[in-house]
């Protein structure tokens, strides 16, 4: 669809202004802008045409317009100027990666926190596949009356040992029954989801088939749920609630429920496409994200481990700045993690 040069300019200034103010943009405001030399009447006519074409929306009874999803998409694809980050912003990012990093999970957790502070959006960091190992088998080997070792074998062949204290007076037959239930119900479950699976799939069976449920369940928590890897880090959830779009209580409730569900969010961040992707409003797969935009960027560890870092915000995002920050961050993160990977 071909827009005139005048329509392109008006659409661009409306998106830029609405991103900045969150207020519908009127023809008189546009006419006062330095880069505009059209009359308010001409601007009104062009805005009406852009609305008919689906690029703008009229907000309630206001005479102003706001961008539609189609308008944002056109802006992102054709009108958005690449942003050059300020020297202080670049230094803020690179300073973090100049520090020695010893724990991969801490890097991802801190990345989520710092980016949410910089952007005031919600940041999501999805770990690479090394965090998606699935449980193949559990064994619990008693060492004596009061201690034992839990042996977790994953589908990748990794074997992990965890020592723990056997709850006092727990019958060893209860341990055996618990292990059998675990192997039957949790085989093939990613380690990161063991906690939720034990709560929802295993807990009732342990209660049904063991004589001392409380102590048997305590054993499972100490043996299996200590220092589990996390593959999704979310920071800045409260930032979303500061946006005027979510002053509506029902919208805010839907948003909070969605962000609390890792099972819904994590698949959205997995992509076979490397680089930066932008999903606006209903382009997202979840209905609860109809009023949101998701910008993702991939990072790498070594030669074949891919993770994703993303910013979640209202459709009224500052796309240019968000993209610039994500691209810089994912580049720095990949370079630093490559060093970490080589040294580990």
C-alpha positions in Angstrom: 0.0 0.0 0.0 1.5 3.3 -1.1 1.1 6.3 1.1 1.9 9.8 0.0 5.0 11.6 1.4 2.6 13.9 3.3 0.8 10.9 4.8 4.0 9.2 5.8 5.3 12.3 7.6 2.0 12.8 9.4 1.8 9.1 10.5 5.4 9.3 11.7 4.9 12.4 13.8 1.7 11.0 15.3 3.4 7.8 16.4 6.4 9.6 17.8 4.2 12.1 19.7 1.8 9.3 21.0 4.8 7.2 22.2 6.0 10.3 24.1 2.8 11.5 25.6 0.2 8.6 25.6 -2.3 11.3 24.5 -4.3 11.4 21.3 -2.7 13.7 18.7 -4.7 16.5 17.1 -4.2 18.4 13.9 -3.5 21.6 15.7 -0.6 20.0 17.6 0.8 18.6 14.5 0.6 21.9 12.6 2.8 23.5 15.3 5.6 21.1 14.8 8.8 22.4 13.1 8.9 19.8 10.4 5.2 20.4 9.4 4.2 23.1 6.9 0.6 22.1 6.2 -2.5 23.7 7.4 -4.6 22.1 10.2 -7.4 21.6 7.7 -5.0 19.7 5.3 -3.7 17.6 8.3 -7.3 16.8 9.4 -8.1 15.5 5.9 -4.9 13.4 5.8 -5.6 12.0 9.3 -9.1 11.0 8.2 -7.7 9.2 5.2 -5.1 7.4 7.4 -7.9 6.4 9.7 -9.9 5.0 6.8 -6.9 3.0 5.7 -6.5 1.5 9.2 -3.3 3.3 10.2 -4.9 5.5 12.9 -7.7 5.2 15.4 -10.0 7.8 16.9 -10.0 7.7 20.6 -13.5 8.1 22.2 -14.9 11.6 21.5 -11.4 13.3 21.2 -10.6 14.9 18.0 -7.1 13.5 18.1 -5.9 10.2 16.8 -3.7 7.4 18.0 -1.8 4.8 16.0 -3.5 1.4 15.4 -1.6 -1.9 15.4 -1.4 -1.5 11.6 0.1 2.0 12.0 2.7 0.8 14.5 3.6 -2.1 12.2 4.1 0.2 9.2 6.1 2.6 11.4 8.4 -0.2 12.6 8.9 -1.6 9.1 9.2 1.6 7.1 9.4 4.8 9.1 11.4 4.1 12.3 14.8 5.8 12.4 17.6 3.7 13.7 18.6 5.1 17.1 22.1 5.8 18.2 22.4 5.3 21.9 24.0 8.0 23.9 27.6 7.5 25.2 26.4 7.2 28.8 23.8 4.5 27.7 26.4 2.5 25.9 28.8 2.8 28.8 26.1 1.7 31.2 25.7 -1.6 29.2 29.4 -2.3 28.5 30.4 -1.5 32.1 28.3 -4.5 33.3 29.9 -6.9 30.9 33.4 -5.7 31.8 33.0 -7.3 35.2 34.1 -10.9 35.7 31.2 -13.2 35.4 31.3 -16.5 37.3 27.7 -17.8 37.2 25.7 -18.0 34.0 22.4 -17.9 35.7 23.4 -14.7 37.6 24.3 -13.1 34.3 20.8 -13.7 33.0 19.1 -12.7 36.2 21.1 -9.4 36.4 20.5 -8.7 32.7 16.8 -8.9 33.2 17.0 -6.5 36.2 19.3 -3.9 34.7 17.5 -3.7 31.3 14.1 -3.3 33.1 15.7 -0.4 35.1 17.0 1.2 31.9 13.9 0.9 29.8 11.1 0.9 32.4 9.6 -2.0 30.5 9.3 -5.6 31.6 12.4 -7.6 30.6 12.4 -11.4 30.0 15.5 -13.5 29.6 15.1 -17.1 28.4 18.1 -19.4 29.0 19.5 -21.6 26.3 18.8 -25.3 25.9 21.4 -26.3 28.5 18.7 -25.3 31.0 16.1 -27.6 29.4 17.5 -30.9 30.4 14.8 -33.4 31.2 14.7 -35.8 34.1 15.3 -39.4 33.0 15.5 -41.2 36.3 15.8 -40.6 40.1 17.5 -42.7 42.6 17.8 -42.2 46.4 20.6 -44.0 48.1 20.6 -44.0 51.9 24.1 -43.5 53.4 23.0 -44.1 57.0 19.8 -43.7 59.1 19.9 -39.9 58.8 21.4 -39.0 55.4 21.1 -40.0 51.8 22.1 -39.0 48.2 19.6 -38.2 45.5 20.9 -39.1 42.0 19.2 -37.3 39.1 20.0 -38.6 35.6 18.9 -36.4 32.7 18.1 -37.2 29.1 21.4 -35.6 28.1 23.4 -38.2 30.2 24.2 -35.6 32.9 24.3 -37.1 36.4 23.7 -34.8 39.4 24.2 -35.8 43.1 22.5 -34.1 46.0 23.0 -35.0 49.6 20.2 -34.4 52.1 19.0 -35.3 55.5 16.3 -38.0 55.8 13.4 -36.7 57.9 13.4 -38.3 61.3 11.3 -41.4 61.7 10.6 -41.7 58.0 10.0 -45.3 57.0 12.4 -46.5 54.2 9.4 -48.1 52.5 8.0 -44.6 52.1 11.2 -43.5 50.4 11.0 -46.4 48.0 7.3 -45.6 47.2 8.1 -41.9 46.6 10.9 -42.7 44.2 8.7 -45.1 42.2 6.1 -42.4 41.9 8.7 -39.8 40.8 10.1 -42.0 38.1 6.6 -42.9 36.8 5.3 -39.3 36.8 8.3 -37.1 36.2 10.3 -39.0 33.6 10.7 -36.6 30.6 9.9 -33.5 32.6 12.4 -30.6 32.3 14.2 -30.0 35.5 13.0 -26.4 35.7 9.4 -27.6 36.0 10.0 -30.3 38.7 8.7 -28.0 41.4 5.3 -27.3 39.7 5.0 -31.0 38.6 5.6 -32.3 42.1 3.0 -29.8 43.5 0.4 -30.6 40.9 1.0 -34.2 39.8 2.9 -36.0 42.5 1.8 -34.5 45.8 -1.6 -36.3 45.9 0.0 -39.7 45.0 2.6 -39.3 47.8 -0.2 -38.5 50.2 -2.2 -41.5 49.0 0.5 -44.2 49.0 2.9 -43.3 51.9 2.2 -43.7 55.6 3.9 -40.5 56.6 3.1 -37.9 53.9 4.5 -34.9 55.7 8.0 -36.4 56.1 7.9 -38.0 52.6 7.1 -34.7 51.0 9.8 -32.9 53.0 12.2 -35.5 51.6 11.3 -34.7 48.1 11.7 -31.0 48.6 15.2 -31.4 50.1 16.3 -34.0 47.6 15.0 -32.5 44.3 13.9 -28.9 44.7 17.2 -27.3 45.9 19.2 -25.2 43.5 17.1 -26.1 40.5 18.1 -24.3 37.3 15.9 -21.5 36.0 15.4 -20.9 32.3 13.2 -17.9 32.4 14.0 -14.6 34.3 11.4 -11.8 34.4 12.1 -8.4 35.9 10.2 -5.2 36.0 6.7 -6.5 36.2 5.6 -3.4 38.1 6.8 -1.2 35.3 3.9 -2.3 33.1 1.4 -1.3 35.7 2.9 2.3 35.6 1.8 2.7 32.0 -1.4 4.6 31.5 -2.8 1.8 29.3 -3.1 -0.4 32.3 -5.0 1.9 34.7 -8.0 -0.2 33.9 -8.2 -2.9 36.7 -9.4 -5.7 34.4 -6.6 -5.1 31.9 -4.1 -5.0 34.8 -5.4 -8.2 36.2 -5.1 -10.0 32.9 -1.6 -8.6 32.5 -0.4 -9.8 35.9 -1.9 -13.3 35.5 -0.1 -13.6 32.1 3.3 -12.6 33.5 2.9 -15.1 36.4 2.6 -18.0 33.9 6.0 -19.1 32.8 4.5 -21.9 30.8 2.8 -19.3 28.6 5.6 -16.9 28.3 8.6 -19.2 27.7 7.3 -20.6 24.3 6.8 -17.1 23.0 10.5 -16.4 23.4 11.7 -19.5 21.6 12.4 -18.8 17.9 14.2 -20.5 15.1 15.0 -17.0 13.7 18.2 -15.4 15.0 18.3 -11.6 15.4 15.6 -9.1 16.5 11.9 -9.7 16.0 9.0 -7.3 16.9 5.5 -8.6 17.6 2.8 -5.9 17.9 -0.6 -6.4 19.7 -2.5 -9.3 18.1 0.6 -10.5 16.3 1.4 -12.1 19.7 0.0 -15.6 20.1 -1.6 -14.9 23.5 -5.0 -13.1 23.7 -3.8 -11.6 27.0 -1.1 -9.8 25.0 -3.4 -8.0 22.6 -2.5 -4.6 24.1 1.2 -5.4 24.3 4.3 -5.4 22.1 7.1 -7.9 22.5 10.6 -7.3 21.1 13.0 -10.2 21.1 16.7 -10.6 20.4 18.7 -13.7 20.4 22.1 -14.2 22.1 24.4 -17.2 21.9 26.7 -19.2 24.1 29.4 -21.1 22.3 28.6 -22.2 18.8 25.1 -23.6 19.1 23.4 -22.6 22.3 20.8 -19.9 21.7 18.9 -17.9 24.2 16.5 -15.0 24.0 16.3 -11.6 25.7 13.1 -9.6 25.3 11.3 -6.4 26.2 7.6 -6.4 26.9 5.7 -3.1 26.9 2.5 -1.4 25.7 2.0 -1.1 21.9 3.0 2.6 22.6 6.7 1.5 23.0 9.7 3.5 22.0 10.5 0.9 19.4 13.7 2.5 18.1 15.3 2.8 21.5 14.1 -0.6 22.7 15.6 -2.2 19.6 18.9 -0.4 19.9 19.3 -1.4 23.6 18.3 -5.0 22.9 20.7 -5.4 20.0 23.6 -3.9 22.0 22.8 -6.0 25.0 22.5 -9.3 23.1 25.8 -8.5 21.3 27.7 -7.8 24.5 26.0 -10.7 26.2 27.0 -13.2 23.5 30.6 -11.9 23.4 31.0 -12.2 27.2 29.3 -15.6 27.4 31.6 -16.9 24.7 34.5 -16.0 26.9 32.8 -17.6 29.9 32.0 -20.7 27.8 35.6 -21.1 26.7 37.0 -20.7 30.2 34.5 -23.0 31.9 
